[in-house]
Amino acid sequence: MLKDLILKNRSHRRFDESKQITRDQLLELVDLARLSPSAANRQPLKYYLSNEKAKNELIFSTLAWAAALKDWNGPDEGERPSAYIVILGDKNVYEKFGIDPGIVAQSILLGATEKGFGGCMFGSVSRGKLRELLDIASQYEILYVLALGYPVEKVQIDDLDESGSTNYWRDENQVHHVPKRSLSEIIVS
């Protein structure tokens, strides 16, 4: 059921780096993006794929991992992603990318979840550094980075507490808690 897939699709930040994701598996995920809706069917997005350790390390160095976890700078070696998909906007196709990046990111992450992977979508990226490290041509706008791997952490959805804070946090057992607003709170009519 789709709801079960959505409930499993959490922002995972710790992975079993020894378990690899193949290029063919990345291509299957990008094919889901290719088949997803696109505003005016312009299809302006392109993808940079990495499942090689050296390239993965370059991409890793450009990401800010978890703003709400002040004392954590990202996963240790051995718990880093096995693969990345960099979502690019091709300005030669169209100058604006609208909602397309969000649509394809969700398609890719749901597909990854279905395959038993976990993922995390990054908007906090040192884009200039990433462009230089990967030699990404200027016609491409770097939109988002998706980190992928086999998750080793438990992510739990919680109801908001009385403080109303939506900040995620980790408990003493390293369970990652993600507070969510109630359905009644988000319905306005």
C-alpha positions, 0 to 999 in steps of 0.5 A: 500500500502506498501509505506504508511506503510513505511511512517507510520513506524517512530522511535517513542519515546513517547507512551500511556503507559496505552494502553497495548500490549498483549503477543499474539500480540508480538508473532504475530510480532515475527512470522513475523520475523520467516517467514522472510528471513535468510542468508543461512536459518540458522535462528540463532535469538531468542527473549526475549519478555516483556509486564510486567511493572516490566520487561519493567522498567528494559529494559528501564533503559538500553537504550539511547533514542535519541542522537540528542535530547541533553536535553531529556533523554527519555520518562517520566513515562506514555509515555514509551513503553508498550512492548519490543522485544530483538533480540538475536543471538544464538551463538549455532546456528551460530557465525555470524548474518549478515543481519538477525537482520535488516531484522527481525527488519523491519518485526516486525516494519512494522507489529507493524505499521500495528497493529497501534503500533509505535516502535523504534529500539535501538542499543545503549543498555547497553548490559552487564546490560541488560544481568544481569537484564534479566538473559540472557544466555551467548550463546545469543548475545544481538543485538537490542532492539525494544520498542513498544507501541501506539504512542502519538507523531507526527513524520514528514518527512522533506526534508533536509534544506540547511545545509544538516543536517540529525539530527532529532529534535522537534519543539515547538509543540513537533512534531518530525522532521526527515530530509530525503535526496531526491531520486535524491541525493541517486541515483549514476547511 
